[in-house]
Amino acid sequence: MNGILSETTRVFSPRNIVSYLLGLMGLSVLAVTQFVTELLPLLFAPLVCGTFGVLLYASKTLNTQPDLNVGPVPNAVQE
């Protein structure tokens, strides 16, 4: 009985519990890193399109109205 109990206390020692937690944390970091590595190429196109959209919007003049007259001109001379 003492052999079984001492084996159980060795399995659940504080050092082993800390090492299990650090191992799980390492696996979690590895999984997140792999996920981000796969996600970054997918974020490239929206980032470029968003940047170009912001530049296009910022380069547009806000207060100028073009002088475009659409429709018939009343004093037009037809030849």
N, C-alpha and C positions, 0 to 999 in steps of 0.2 A: 504494500500500500504506500509506503513512504517513497518508493521508487517512482510510482505513478504520479504522486502529488508533487514531488520535486521536479519531474519532467514538465508538468503543467505550469508550475511557477516559472520555469526557465522559458517556456514558450511565451508567456505573457509578462516578461520583464519590461521595465520602462524603456530600456535600450531598444528592445525589439519593437515595441509599440511606436517609438519615435522613428525607427528605421522604416517601418511599414508606412507611416504617414508621409515621410519624405519620399518614399518610392511612389506612392500614389500621387503626390504633388508633382513629381518629375514626369510621370506618365501624363498627367493633366496638361502640364506645360508643353510636352511634346505634341499632344493632340491639338492644342490650340495653335501651336506654331504651324503644324501641317495644314490646319484649316485656313489660317491666314495666308499661307503660301499659295494655296489653291484659289483663294478669293481675290488676291491682288490683281492678277491679270483681268479679271472680270470687272474690276473697278476702273480700269484705265480708260475705256471708251466713254463712260459717263463723265469722268473727270475732264477729259479733253473737250467733249461737247459742251459741258457746262462752262468751262473756261472761255471757249469761243463764243458762246451765247452771251456771257457777261461782257466780253470785249465788244461784241456787236451792239449790245444795248448801250454801253457806255459811250461808244463812238457816234451814236445817232444824235443829231442835233434835236433839241427839244422844242425850241420856240420858232423856228423858221418854217414858213409855209411856202411851198413851191408855187410859182405862178403858172399853173396849168389851167388853161381854159378849155373845157370840154364842151362841145356843142357848136352850133352854127354861129358864125361871126356875122353880125347884121350889116356891116359895110363891105362885105366881100364882093369883089367884082369878078364875074365869071367871064371867061374869054372863050 
